[in-house]
Amino acid sequence: MKTKITVNSNGSLKVEGDFIVVDAQGNEYNLQGREVVSFCRCGLSSNKPFCDGAHKGHFEHNAVAFDLPPRKV
């Protein structure tokens, strides 16, 4: 399955598929076999970088897809 990232309105980034997550030093997080995780975007999670639902009522972003500008050369 191709990795899929969903930007949730008023919430997390949901990642599904075949992936690994590493920290800044390249150490791999043990996902305990999960194929779906959600990443915090609001900064309020006590389980960063993963979402724990702390954003509820404290984070607003209406996720609507758009085209990025062309890459700078």
All heavy atoms as TSV, in Angstrom:
chain	resi	resn	atom	element	x	y	z
A	1	MET	N	N	0.846	-1.187	0.000
A	1	MET	CA	C	0.000	0.000	0.000
A	1	MET	C	C	0.885	1.242	0.000
A	1	MET	O	O	1.823	1.354	0.787
A	1	MET	CB	C	-0.897	-0.011	1.244
A	1	MET	CG	C	-1.731	1.221	1.417
A	1	MET	SD	S	-2.765	1.068	2.895
A	1	MET	CE	C	-3.383	2.706	3.014
A	2	LYS	N	N	0.587	2.168	-0.860
A	2	LYS	CA	C	1.286	3.431	-0.918
A	2	LYS	C	C	0.994	4.218	0.359
A	2	LYS	O	O	-0.128	4.208	0.857
A	2	LYS	CB	C	0.795	4.203	-2.145
A	2	LYS	CG	C	1.585	5.403	-2.496
A	2	LYS	CD	C	1.085	5.973	-3.828
A	2	LYS	CE	C	1.935	7.129	-4.270
A	2	LYS	NZ	N	1.494	7.649	-5.568
A	3	THR	N	N	1.998	4.901	0.910
A	3	THR	CA	C	1.790	5.692	2.117
A	3	THR	C	C	0.840	6.843	1.813
A	3	THR	O	O	0.981	7.540	0.811
A	3	THR	CB	C	3.124	6.240	2.648
A	3	THR	OG1	O	3.984	5.140	2.919
A	3	THR	CG2	C	2.929	7.050	3.905
A	4	LYS	N	N	-0.128	7.051	2.702
A	4	LYS	CA	C	-1.123	8.104	2.536
A	4	LYS	C	C	-1.083	8.997	3.772
A	4	LYS	O	O	-1.100	8.499	4.901
A	4	LYS	CB	C	-2.514	7.487	2.385
A	4	LYS	CG	C	-3.646	8.484	2.297
A	4	LYS	CD	C	-4.986	7.746	2.190
A	4	LYS	CE	C	-6.152	8.689	2.249
A	4	LYS	NZ	N	-7.434	7.952	2.218
A	5	ILE	N	N	-1.011	10.313	3.562
A	5	ILE	CA	C	-1.048	11.280	4.655
A	5	ILE	C	C	-2.302	12.119	4.484
A	5	ILE	O	O	-2.513	12.736	3.437
A	5	ILE	CB	C	0.197	12.181	4.656
A	5	ILE	CG1	C	1.453	11.326	4.793
A	5	ILE	CG2	C	0.101	13.223	5.779
A	5	ILE	CD1	C	2.748	12.086	4.609
A	6	THR	N	N	-3.135	12.138	5.526
A	6	THR	CA	C	-4.370	12.912	5.509
A	6	THR	C	C	-4.233	14.072	6.482
A	6	THR	O	O	-3.929	13.868	7.656
A	6	THR	CB	C	-5.578	12.038	5.920
A	6	THR	OG1	O	-5.648	10.909	5.050
A	6	THR	CG2	C	-6.874	12.826	5.852
A	7	VAL	N	N	-4.452	15.294	5.976
A	7	VAL	CA	C	-4.446	16.478	6.829
A	7	VAL	C	C	-5.872	16.639	7.345
A	7	VAL	O	O	-6.788	16.976	6.585
A	7	VAL	CB	C	-4.003	17.737	6.041
A	7	VAL	CG1	C	-4.003	18.955	6.955
A	7	VAL	CG2	C	-2.640	17.518	5.407
A	8	ASN	N	N	-6.073	16.353	8.619
A	8	ASN	CA	C	-7.406	16.440	9.208
A	8	ASN	C	C	-7.737	17.872	9.594
A	8	ASN	O	O	-6.914	18.577	10.171
A	8	ASN	CB	C	-7.487	15.553	10.460
A	8	ASN	CG	C	-7.420	14.092	10.126
A	8	ASN	OD1	O	-8.090	13.625	9.207
A	8	ASN	ND2	N	-6.615	13.345	10.863
A	9	SER	N	N	-8.952	18.316	9.262
A	9	SER	CA	C	-9.396	19.635	9.695
A	9	SER	C	C	-9.400	19.678	11.212
A	9	SER	O	O	-9.831	18.717	11.875
A	9	SER	CB	C	-10.801	19.937	9.168
A	9	SER	OG	O	-10.770	20.118	7.771
A	10	ASN	N	N	-8.904	20.768	11.768
A	10	ASN	CA	C	-8.876	20.970	13.225
A	10	ASN	C	C	-8.184	19.845	13.966
A	10	ASN	O	O	-8.550	19.524	15.102
A	10	ASN	CB	C	-10.296	21.146	13.781
A	10	ASN	CG	C	-11.022	22.276	13.104
A	10	ASN	OD1	O	-10.455	23.307	12.805
A	10	ASN	ND2	N	-12.288	22.072	12.825
A	11	GLY	N	N	-7.178	19.227	13.345
A	11	GLY	CA	C	-6.541	18.108	14.028
A	11	GLY	C	C	-5.218	17.677	13.442
A	11	GLY	O	O	-4.457	18.476	12.906
A	12	SER	N	N	-4.973	16.416	13.544
A	12	SER	CA	C	-3.670	15.806	13.283
A	12	SER	C	C	-3.396	15.527	11.809
A	12	SER	O	O	-4.248	15.726	10.941
A	12	SER	CB	C	-3.615	14.474	14.041
A	12	SER	OG	O	-4.611	13.596	13.531
A	13	LEU	N	N	-2.177	15.044	11.570
A	13	LEU	CA	C	-1.795	14.463	10.291
A	13	LEU	C	C	-1.861	12.952	10.458
A	13	LEU	O	O	-1.121	12.378	11.263
A	13	LEU	CB	C	-0.370	14.856	9.910
A	13	LEU	CG	C	-0.093	16.324	9.651
A	13	LEU	CD1	C	1.400	16.550	9.468
A	13	LEU	CD2	C	-0.858	16.804	8.437
A	14	LYS	N	N	-2.743	12.301	9.742
A	14	LYS	CA	C	-2.912	10.852	9.827
A	14	LYS	C	C	-2.073	10.201	8.740
A	14	LYS	O	O	-2.193	10.551	7.563
A	14	LYS	CB	C	-4.386	10.497	9.643
A	14	LYS	CG	C	-4.694	9.025	9.697
A	14	LYS	CD	C	-6.188	8.813	9.488
A	14	LYS	CE	C	-6.564	7.377	9.391
A	14	LYS	NZ	N	-8.005	7.221	9.062
A	15	VAL	N	N	-1.198	9.274	9.137
A	15	VAL	CA	C	-0.311	8.580	8.201
A	15	VAL	C	C	-0.693	7.108	8.175
A	15	VAL	O	O	-0.778	6.468	9.230
A	15	VAL	CB	C	1.167	8.748	8.605
A	15	VAL	CG1	C	2.078	8.054	7.611
A	15	VAL	CG2	C	1.528	10.221	8.726
A	16	GLU	N	N	-0.912	6.571	6.975
A	16	GLU	CA	C	-1.304	5.174	6.801
A	16	GLU	C	C	-0.405	4.524	5.757
A	16	GLU	O	O	-0.051	5.162	4.772
A	16	GLU	CB	C	-2.749	5.071	6.285
A	16	GLU	CG	C	-3.788	5.787	7.104
A	16	GLU	CD	C	-5.129	5.806	6.399
A	16	GLU	OE1	O	-5.796	4.750	6.356
A	16	GLU	OE2	O	-5.499	6.877	5.877
A	17	GLY	N	N	-0.072	3.268	5.962
A	17	GLY	CA	C	0.678	2.532	4.958
A	17	GLY	C	C	1.940	1.921	5.508
A	17	GLY	O	O	2.046	1.611	6.687
A	18	ASP	N	N	2.924	1.781	4.636
A	18	ASP	CA	C	4.204	1.184	4.991
A	18	ASP	C	C	5.205	2.312	5.210
A	18	ASP	O	O	5.617	2.979	4.254
A	18	ASP	CB	C	4.659	0.259	3.862
A	18	ASP	CG	C	5.926	-0.493	4.201
A	18	ASP	OD1	O	6.260	-0.629	5.394
A	18	ASP	OD2	O	6.602	-0.931	3.256
A	19	PHE	N	N	5.585	2.567	6.457
A	19	PHE	CA	C	6.476	3.681	6.772
A	19	PHE	C	C	7.219	3.388	8.070
A	19	PHE	O	O	6.845	2.501	8.836
A	19	PHE	CB	C	5.695	4.995	6.912
A	19	PHE	CG	C	4.628	4.934	7.974
A	19	PHE	CD1	C	4.923	5.253	9.302
A	19	PHE	CD2	C	3.335	4.554	7.671
A	19	PHE	CE1	C	3.948	5.186	10.285
A	19	PHE	CE2	C	2.351	4.478	8.646
A	19	PHE	CZ	C	2.660	4.794	9.954
A	20	ILE	N	N	8.290	4.140	8.297
A	20	ILE	CA	C	8.960	4.148	9.591
A	20	ILE	C	C	9.006	5.604	10.040
A	20	ILE	O	O	8.899	6.527	9.228
A	20	ILE	CB	C	10.388	3.558	9.545
A	20	ILE	CG1	C	11.295	4.355	8.629
A	20	ILE	CG2	C	10.359	2.088	9.149
A	20	ILE	CD1	C	12.765	3.989	8.751
A	21	VAL	N	N	9.151	5.807	11.351
A	21	VAL	CA	C	9.276	7.143	11.920
A	21	VAL	C	C	10.587	7.174	12.686
A	21	VAL	O	O	10.845	6.289	13.505
A	21	VAL	CB	C	8.094	7.469	12.858
A	21	VAL	CG1	C	8.227	8.871	13.433
A	21	VAL	CG2	C	6.760	7.305	12.133
A	22	VAL	N	N	11.412	8.188	12.393
A	22	VAL	CA	C	12.695	8.327	13.077
A	22	VAL	C	C	12.786	9.700	13.727
A	22	VAL	O	O	12.140	10.657	13.289
A	22	VAL	CB	C	13.893	8.111	12.119
A	22	VAL	CG1	C	13.885	6.696	11.543
A	22	VAL	CG2	C	13.909	9.128	11.007
A	23	ASP	N	N	13.625	9.789	14.787
A	23	ASP	CA	C	13.862	11.078	15.437
A	23	ASP	C	C	14.980	11.823	14.713
A	23	ASP	O	O	15.501	11.348	13.693
A	23	ASP	CB	C	14.152	10.897	16.934
A	23	ASP	CG	C	15.444	10.154	17.226
A	23	ASP	OD1	O	16.291	9.986	16.323
A	23	ASP	OD2	O	15.612	9.727	18.394
A	24	ALA	N	N	15.371	12.974	15.223
A	24	ALA	CA	C	16.375	13.816	14.569
A	24	ALA	C	C	17.731	13.134	14.440
A	24	ALA	O	O	18.527	13.474	13.563
A	24	ALA	CB	C	16.520	15.134	15.320
A	25	GLN	N	N	17.998	12.148	15.291
A	25	GLN	CA	C	19.263	11.418	15.243
A	25	GLN	C	C	19.177	10.155	14.384
A	25	GLN	O	O	20.149	9.415	14.266
A	25	GLN	CB	C	19.730	11.037	16.652
A	25	GLN	CG	C	20.152	12.219	17.509
A	25	GLN	CD	C	18.974	13.034	17.999
A	25	GLN	OE1	O	17.947	12.499	18.392
A	25	GLN	NE2	N	19.116	14.352	17.975
A	26	GLY	N	N	18.007	9.886	13.820
A	26	GLY	CA	C	17.828	8.707	12.976
A	26	GLY	C	C	17.389	7.468	13.721
A	26	GLY	O	O	17.307	6.383	13.142
A	27	ASN	N	N	17.089	7.607	15.027
A	27	ASN	CA	C	16.611	6.468	15.816
A	27	ASN	C	C	15.142	6.201	15.519
A	27	ASN	O	O	14.331	7.133	15.500
A	27	ASN	CB	C	16.782	6.750	17.316
A	27	ASN	CG	C	18.221	6.984	17.675
A	27	ASN	OD1	O	19.084	6.188	17.340
A	27	ASN	ND2	N	18.489	8.106	18.323
A	28	GLU	N	N	14.811	4.949	15.301
A	28	GLU	CA	C	13.453	4.575	14.910
A	28	GLU	C	C	12.532	4.448	16.122
A	28	GLU	O	O	12.884	3.851	17.135
A	28	GLU	CB	C	13.499	3.242	14.154
A	28	GLU	CG	C	12.212	2.871	13.482
A	28	GLU	CD	C	12.349	1.660	12.575
A	28	GLU	OE1	O	13.441	1.450	12.002
A	28	GLU	OE2	O	11.347	0.922	12.440
A	29	TYR	N	N	11.332	5.044	16.017
A	29	TYR	CA	C	10.289	4.868	17.030
A	29	TYR	C	C	9.728	3.461	16.888
A	29	TYR	O	O	9.538	2.978	15.771
A	29	TYR	CB	C	9.136	5.859	16.830
A	29	TYR	CG	C	9.450	7.280	17.225
A	29	TYR	CD1	C	10.038	8.160	16.325
A	29	TYR	CD2	C	9.141	7.746	18.494
A	29	TYR	CE1	C	10.313	9.462	16.675
A	29	TYR	CE2	C	9.412	9.057	18.852
A	29	TYR	CZ	C	10.001	9.910	17.941
A	29	TYR	OH	O	10.271	11.201	18.293
A	30	ASN	N	N	9.450	2.800	17.991
A	30	ASN	CA	C	8.818	1.480	17.965
A	30	ASN	C	C	7.307	1.689	17.911
A	30	ASN	O	O	6.688	2.046	18.907
A	30	ASN	CB	C	9.199	0.674	19.206
A	30	ASN	CG	C	8.626	-0.725	19.181
A	30	ASN	OD1	O	7.747	-1.037	18.385
A	30	ASN	ND2	N	9.112	-1.569	20.061
A	31	LEU	N	N	6.734	1.477	16.755
A	31	LEU	CA	C	5.302	1.711	16.546
A	31	LEU	C	C	4.448	0.518	16.941
A	31	LEU	O	O	3.231	0.544	16.744
A	31	LEU	CB	C	5.047	2.102	15.091
A	31	LEU	CG	C	5.795	3.342	14.599
A	31	LEU	CD1	C	5.483	3.592	13.127
A	31	LEU	CD2	C	5.463	4.556	15.441
A	32	GLN	N	N	5.060	-0.514	17.483
A	32	GLN	CA	C	4.323	-1.697	17.972
A	32	GLN	C	C	3.421	-2.287	16.891
A	32	GLN	O	O	2.306	-2.720	17.172
A	32	GLN	CB	C	3.507	-1.341	19.223
A	32	GLN	CG	C	4.309	-0.790	20.366
A	32	GLN	CD	C	5.263	-1.800	20.989
A	32	GLN	OE1	O	5.072	-3.007	20.887
A	32	GLN	NE2	N	6.299	-1.291	21.617
A	33	GLY	N	N	3.893	-2.297	15.642
A	33	GLY	CA	C	3.149	-2.916	14.549
A	33	GLY	C	C	2.061	-2.057	13.931
A	33	GLY	O	O	1.353	-2.512	13.033
A	34	ARG	N	N	1.933	-0.812	14.382
A	34	ARG	CA	C	0.880	0.056	13.826
A	34	ARG	C	C	1.167	0.384	12.367
A	34	ARG	O	O	2.296	0.638	11.987
A	34	ARG	CB	C	0.787	1.354	14.625
A	34	ARG	CG	C	0.208	1.179	16.012
A	34	ARG	CD	C	0.291	2.513	16.763
A	34	ARG	NE	N	-0.324	2.438	18.067
A	34	ARG	CZ	C	0.260	1.978	19.163
A	34	ARG	NH1	N	1.494	1.503	19.111
A	34	ARG	NH2	N	-0.379	1.974	20.309
A	35	GLU	N	N	0.097	0.414	11.571
A	35	GLU	CA	C	0.182	0.836	10.179
A	35	GLU	C	C	-0.538	2.159	9.982
A	35	GLU	O	O	-0.619	2.670	8.871
A	35	GLU	CB	C	-0.408	-0.240	9.275
A	35	GLU	CG	C	0.412	-1.517	9.300
A	35	GLU	CD	C	-0.167	-2.608	8.431
A	35	GLU	OE1	O	-1.265	-2.423	7.866
A	35	GLU	OE2	O	0.481	-3.655	8.302
A	36	VAL	N	N	-1.072	2.721	11.069
A	36	VAL	CA	C	-1.728	4.025	11.066
A	36	VAL	C	C	-1.297	4.758	12.338
A	36	VAL	O	O	-1.393	4.197	13.432
A	36	VAL	CB	C	-3.274	3.895	11.057
A	36	VAL	CG1	C	-3.939	5.267	11.119
A	36	VAL	CG2	C	-3.760	3.127	9.844
A	37	VAL	N	N	-0.786	5.974	12.184
A	37	VAL	CA	C	-0.485	6.840	13.327
A	37	VAL	C	C	-0.929	8.256	12.984
A	37	VAL	O	O	-1.102	8.596	11.808
A	37	VAL	CB	C	1.014	6.851	13.720
A	37	VAL	CG1	C	1.482	5.486	14.163
A	37	VAL	CG2	C	1.891	7.395	12.622
A	38	SER	N	N	-1.102	9.077	14.010
A	38	SER	CA	C	-1.452	10.479	13.806
A	38	SER	C	C	-0.417	11.354	14.487
A	38	SER	O	O	-0.034	11.103	15.632
A	38	SER	CB	C	-2.844	10.778	14.380
A	38	SER	OG	O	-3.833	10.114	13.623
A	39	PHE	N	N	0.026	12.388	13.769
A	39	PHE	CA	C	1.024	13.310	14.283
A	39	PHE	C	C	0.370	14.610	14.733
A	39	PHE	O	O	-0.516	15.139	14.057
A	39	PHE	CB	C	2.074	13.626	13.212
A	39	PHE	CG	C	2.976	12.472	12.927
A	39	PHE	CD1	C	2.753	11.667	11.835
A	39	PHE	CD2	C	4.044	12.181	13.755
A	39	PHE	CE1	C	3.581	10.590	11.554
A	39	PHE	CE2	C	4.875	11.107	13.497
A	39	PHE	CZ	C	4.640	10.315	12.397
A	40	CYS	N	N	0.854	15.126	15.856
A	40	CYS	CA	C	0.363	16.385	16.420
A	40	CYS	C	C	0.738	17.553	15.515
A	40	CYS	O	O	1.865	17.641	15.038
A	40	CYS	CB	C	0.975	16.570	17.811
A	40	CYS	SG	S	0.566	18.142	18.584
A	41	ARG	N	N	-0.217	18.470	15.289
A	41	ARG	CA	C	0.065	19.713	14.573
A	41	ARG	C	C	-0.125	20.927	15.462
A	41	ARG	O	O	0.320	22.020	15.137
A	41	ARG	CB	C	-0.883	19.884	13.368
A	41	ARG	CG	C	-0.601	18.953	12.243
A	41	ARG	CD	C	-1.252	19.416	10.956
A	41	ARG	NE	N	-2.694	19.571	11.054
A	41	ARG	CZ	C	-3.390	20.479	10.403
A	41	ARG	NH1	N	-2.801	21.360	9.631
A	41	ARG	NH2	N	-4.696	20.540	10.530
A	42	CYS	N	N	-0.780	20.761	16.609
A	42	CYS	CA	C	-1.122	21.909	17.446
A	42	CYS	C	C	-0.066	22.224	18.502
A	42	CYS	O	O	-0.047	23.313	19.052
A	42	CYS	CB	C	-2.458	21.671	18.143
A	42	CYS	SG	S	-2.397	20.423	19.462
A	43	GLY	N	N	0.801	21.244	18.813
A	43	GLY	CA	C	1.820	21.446	19.832
A	43	GLY	C	C	1.362	21.173	21.246
A	43	GLY	O	O	2.122	21.344	22.191
A	44	LEU	N	N	0.119	20.735	21.440
A	44	LEU	CA	C	-0.421	20.526	22.780
A	44	LEU	C	C	-0.326	19.088	23.277
A	44	LEU	O	O	-0.550	18.824	24.449
A	44	LEU	CB	C	-1.886	20.980	22.834
A	44	LEU	CG	C	-2.131	22.462	22.545
A	44	LEU	CD1	C	-3.631	22.746	22.471
A	44	LEU	CD2	C	-1.464	23.323	23.601
A	45	SER	N	N	0.010	18.144	22.413
A	45	SER	CA	C	0.052	16.732	22.794
A	45	SER	C	C	1.128	16.468	23.843
A	45	SER	O	O	2.242	16.993	23.770
A	45	SER	CB	C	0.339	15.863	21.564
A	45	SER	OG	O	0.474	14.505	21.935
A	46	SER	N	N	0.808	15.632	24.808
A	46	SER	CA	C	1.810	15.210	25.795
A	46	SER	C	C	2.537	13.969	25.292
A	46	SER	O	O	3.386	13.427	25.992
A	46	SER	CB	C	1.154	14.946	27.152
A	46	SER	OG	O	0.187	13.934	27.037
A	47	ASN	N	N	2.212	13.528	24.080
A	47	ASN	CA	C	2.786	12.331	23.477
A	47	ASN	C	C	3.474	12.684	22.154
A	47	ASN	O	O	3.481	11.894	21.228
A	47	ASN	CB	C	1.654	11.308	23.243
A	47	ASN	CG	C	2.168	9.915	23.004
A	47	ASN	OD1	O	3.182	9.515	23.549
A	47	ASN	ND2	N	1.455	9.169	22.181
A	48	LYS	N	N	4.033	13.917	22.062
A	48	LYS	CA	C	4.667	14.366	20.819
A	48	LYS	C	C	5.754	13.407	20.379
A	48	LYS	O	O	6.454	12.870	21.224
A	48	LYS	CB	C	5.285	15.754	21.006
A	48	LYS	CG	C	4.290	16.862	21.146
A	48	LYS	CD	C	5.026	18.183	21.269
A	48	LYS	CE	C	4.186	19.251	21.890
A	48	LYS	NZ	N	4.133	19.209	23.325
A	49	PRO	N	N	5.894	13.138	19.112
A	49	PRO	CA	C	5.274	13.841	18.001
A	49	PRO	C	C	3.889	13.313	17.644
A	49	PRO	O	O	3.284	13.760	16.684
A	49	PRO	CB	C	6.256	13.588	16.853
A	49	PRO	CG	C	6.757	12.198	17.106
A	49	PRO	CD	C	6.877	12.129	18.612
A	50	PHE	N	N	3.392	12.368	18.421
A	50	PHE	CA	C	2.111	11.750	18.109
A	50	PHE	C	C	0.959	12.521	18.742
A	50	PHE	O	O	1.105	13.147	19.788
A	50	PHE	CB	C	2.109	10.286	18.560
A	50	PHE	CG	C	3.249	9.506	17.972
A	50	PHE	CD1	C	4.386	9.245	18.707
A	50	PHE	CD2	C	3.211	9.078	16.653
A	50	PHE	CE1	C	5.458	8.555	18.158
A	50	PHE	CE2	C	4.278	8.396	16.085
A	50	PHE	CZ	C	5.405	8.138	16.850
A	51	CYS	N	N	-0.194	12.458	18.111
A	51	CYS	CA	C	-1.395	13.151	18.578
A	51	CYS	C	C	-2.039	12.380	19.728
A	51	CYS	O	O	-2.136	11.158	19.683
A	51	CYS	CB	C	-2.385	13.263	17.418
A	51	CYS	SG	S	-3.937	14.053	17.868
A	52	ASP	N	N	-2.471	13.121	20.756
A	52	ASP	CA	C	-3.218	12.492	21.853
A	52	ASP	C	C	-4.615	13.095	22.006
A	52	ASP	O	O	-5.303	12.847	22.983
A	52	ASP	CB	C	-2.447	12.572	23.168
A	52	ASP	CG	C	-2.320	13.982	23.717
A	52	ASP	OD1	O	-2.823	14.934	23.073
A	52	ASP	OD2	O	-1.709	14.141	24.788
A	53	GLY	N	N	-5.030	13.911	21.038
A	53	GLY	CA	C	-6.364	14.515	21.072
A	53	GLY	C	C	-6.438	15.822	21.840
A	53	GLY	O	O	-7.519	16.401	21.966
A	54	ALA	N	N	-5.318	16.334	22.345
A	54	ALA	CA	C	-5.311	17.565	23.145
A	54	ALA	C	C	-5.742	18.790	22.345
A	54	ALA	O	O	-6.089	19.814	22.916
A	54	ALA	CB	C	-3.921	17.793	23.741
A	55	HIS	N	N	-5.743	18.698	21.015
A	55	HIS	CA	C	-6.104	19.825	20.154
A	55	HIS	C	C	-7.577	20.186	20.217
A	55	HIS	O	O	-7.953	21.304	19.863
A	55	HIS	CB	C	-5.743	19.506	18.694
A	55	HIS	CG	C	-6.472	18.318	18.168
A	55	HIS	ND1	N	-5.966	17.039	18.284
A	55	HIS	CD2	C	-7.673	18.203	17.550
A	55	HIS	CE1	C	-6.834	16.196	17.738
A	55	HIS	NE2	N	-7.870	16.869	17.293
A	56	LYS	N	N	-8.412	19.274	20.661
A	56	LYS	CA	C	-9.860	19.494	20.618
A	56	LYS	C	C	-10.244	20.810	21.301
A	56	LYS	O	O	-9.973	21.018	22.466
A	56	LYS	CB	C	-10.593	18.320	21.246
A	56	LYS	CG	C	-10.487	17.061	20.394
A	56	LYS	CD	C	-11.333	15.950	20.952
A	56	LYS	CE	C	-11.264	14.640	20.234
A	56	LYS	NZ	N	-10.448	14.436	19.125
A	57	GLY	N	N	-10.824	21.707	20.513
A	57	GLY	CA	C	-11.261	23.001	21.012
A	57	GLY	C	C	-10.155	24.041	21.111
A	57	GLY	O	O	-10.403	25.166	21.534
A	58	HIS	N	N	-8.923	23.684	20.710
A	58	HIS	CA	C	-7.796	24.611	20.842
A	58	HIS	C	C	-7.046	24.830	19.532
A	58	HIS	O	O	-6.023	25.511	19.528
A	58	HIS	CB	C	-6.787	24.074	21.867
A	58	HIS	CG	C	-7.363	23.889	23.220
A	58	HIS	ND1	N	-7.615	24.933	24.081
A	58	HIS	CD2	C	-7.759	22.768	23.872
A	58	HIS	CE1	C	-8.126	24.476	25.198
A	58	HIS	NE2	N	-8.232	23.164	25.098
A	59	PHE	N	N	-7.506	24.260	18.451
A	59	PHE	CA	C	-6.765	24.318	17.194
A	59	PHE	C	C	-7.751	24.376	16.052
A	59	PHE	O	O	-8.633	23.529	15.952
A	59	PHE	CB	C	-5.878	23.072	17.080
A	59	PHE	CG	C	-5.023	23.016	15.846
A	59	PHE	CD1	C	-3.940	23.855	15.690
A	59	PHE	CD2	C	-5.287	22.093	14.841
A	59	PHE	CE1	C	-3.132	23.791	14.563
A	59	PHE	CE2	C	-4.485	22.021	13.715
A	59	PHE	CZ	C	-3.406	22.874	13.582
A	60	GLU	N	N	-7.622	25.383	15.201
A	60	GLU	CA	C	-8.521	25.501	14.066
A	60	GLU	C	C	-7.740	25.598	12.767
A	60	GLU	O	O	-6.860	26.444	12.622
A	60	GLU	CB	C	-9.417	26.739	14.222
A	60	GLU	CG	C	-10.405	26.606	15.357
A	60	GLU	CD	C	-11.374	27.767	15.415
A	60	GLU	OE1	O	-11.627	28.388	14.364
A	60	GLU	OE2	O	-11.875	28.051	16.509
A	61	HIS	N	N	-8.034	24.697	11.868
A	61	HIS	CA	C	-7.471	24.734	10.524
A	61	HIS	C	C	-8.385	23.930	9.627
A	61	HIS	O	O	-8.609	22.744	9.853
A	61	HIS	CB	C	-6.065	24.128	10.487
A	61	HIS	CG	C	-5.547	24.010	9.092
A	61	HIS	ND1	N	-5.542	22.818	8.404
A	61	HIS	CD2	C	-5.046	24.933	8.240
A	61	HIS	CE1	C	-5.041	23.014	7.201
A	61	HIS	NE2	N	-4.740	24.276	7.069
A	62	ASN	N	N	-8.944	24.579	8.630
A	62	ASN	CA	C	-9.818	23.907	7.680
A	62	ASN	C	C	-8.956	23.327	6.568
A	62	ASN	O	O	-8.426	24.068	5.739
A	62	ASN	CB	C	-10.859	24.886	7.119
A	62	ASN	CG	C	-11.897	24.181	6.294
A	62	ASN	OD1	O	-12.142	22.991	6.469
A	62	ASN	ND2	N	-12.516	24.897	5.386
A	63	ALA	N	N	-8.768	22.032	6.570
A	63	ALA	CA	C	-7.891	21.365	5.607
A	63	ALA	C	C	-8.567	21.267	4.236
A	63	ALA	O	O	-9.514	20.503	4.065
A	63	ALA	CB	C	-7.515	19.983	6.107
A	64	VAL	N	N	-8.058	22.045	3.291
A	64	VAL	CA	C	-8.541	22.038	1.915
A	64	VAL	C	C	-7.318	21.996	1.007
A	64	VAL	O	O	-6.424	22.840	1.127
A	64	VAL	CB	C	-9.391	23.295	1.604
A	64	VAL	CG1	C	-9.825	23.300	0.151
A	64	VAL	CG2	C	-10.594	23.370	2.532
A	65	ALA	N	N	-7.260	21.025	0.118
A	65	ALA	CA	C	-6.108	20.856	-0.768
A	65	ALA	C	C	-5.967	22.030	-1.734
A	65	ALA	O	O	-6.955	22.627	-2.153
A	65	ALA	CB	C	-6.237	19.555	-1.555
A	66	PHE	N	N	-4.707	22.356	-2.054
A	66	PHE	CA	C	-4.413	23.406	-3.024
A	66	PHE	C	C	-3.100	23.079	-3.715
A	66	PHE	O	O	-2.356	22.210	-3.278
A	66	PHE	CB	C	-4.328	24.791	-2.353
A	66	PHE	CG	C	-3.272	24.885	-1.286
A	66	PHE	CD1	C	-1.977	25.276	-1.598
A	66	PHE	CD2	C	-3.565	24.576	0.031
A	66	PHE	CE1	C	-0.996	25.369	-0.621
A	66	PHE	CE2	C	-2.592	24.660	1.018
A	66	PHE	CZ	C	-1.305	25.057	0.693
A	67	ASP	N	N	-2.827	23.770	-4.818
A	67	ASP	CA	C	-1.585	23.570	-5.558
A	67	ASP	C	C	-0.481	24.426	-4.957
A	67	ASP	O	O	-0.676	25.632	-4.755
A	67	ASP	CB	C	-1.748	23.956	-7.029
A	67	ASP	CG	C	-2.693	23.033	-7.779
A	67	ASP	OD1	O	-2.891	21.884	-7.318
A	67	ASP	OD2	O	-3.227	23.462	-8.817
A	68	LEU	N	N	0.680	23.817	-4.705
A	68	LEU	CA	C	1.837	24.591	-4.271
A	68	LEU	C	C	2.367	25.394	-5.440
A	68	LEU	O	O	2.186	25.013	-6.604
A	68	LEU	CB	C	2.942	23.652	-3.774
A	68	LEU	CG	C	2.692	22.927	-2.465
A	68	LEU	CD1	C	3.833	21.954	-2.173
A	68	LEU	CD2	C	2.560	23.924	-1.325
A	69	PRO	N	N	3.052	26.509	-5.177
A	69	PRO	CA	C	3.684	27.243	-6.287
A	69	PRO	C	C	4.802	26.388	-6.879
A	69	PRO	O	O	5.301	25.463	-6.227
A	69	PRO	CB	C	4.235	28.509	-5.618
A	69	PRO	CG	C	4.308	28.187	-4.165
A	69	PRO	CD	C	3.289	27.142	-3.881
A	70	PRO	N	N	5.239	26.707	-8.088
A	70	PRO	CA	C	6.315	25.937	-8.710
A	70	PRO	C	C	7.567	25.943	-7.830
A	70	PRO	O	O	7.827	26.909	-7.118
A	70	PRO	CB	C	6.573	26.665	-10.027
A	70	PRO	CG	C	5.304	27.407	-10.311
A	70	PRO	CD	C	4.750	27.774	-8.975
A	71	ARG	N	N	8.332	24.857	-7.913
A	71	ARG	CA	C	9.583	24.759	-7.174
A	71	ARG	C	C	10.569	25.806	-7.669
A	71	ARG	O	O	10.648	26.078	-8.859
A	71	ARG	CB	C	10.189	23.369	-7.348
A	71	ARG	CG	C	9.424	22.295	-6.648
A	71	ARG	CD	C	9.978	20.929	-6.884
A	71	ARG	NE	N	11.431	20.882	-6.789
A	71	ARG	CZ	C	12.151	19.810	-7.051
A	71	ARG	NH1	N	11.568	18.700	-7.441
A	71	ARG	NH2	N	13.456	19.832	-6.935
A	72	LYS	N	N	11.317	26.366	-6.722
A	72	LYS	CA	C	12.362	27.314	-7.099
A	72	LYS	C	C	13.571	26.540	-7.601
A	72	LYS	O	O	13.918	25.514	-7.058
A	72	LYS	CB	C	12.758	28.174	-5.902
A	72	LYS	CG	C	11.637	29.070	-5.445
A	72	LYS	CD	C	12.051	29.902	-4.260
A	72	LYS	CE	C	10.889	30.751	-3.806
A	72	LYS	NZ	N	11.201	31.548	-2.624
A	73	VAL	N	N	14.169	27.047	-8.636
A	73	VAL	CA	C	15.333	26.362	-9.240
A	73	VAL	C	C	16.615	27.042	-8.825
A	73	VAL	O	O	16.725	28.170	-8.613
A	73	VAL	CB	C	15.219	26.324	-10.769
A	73	VAL	CG1	C	16.411	25.614	-11.381
A	73	VAL	CG2	C	13.928	25.676	-11.181
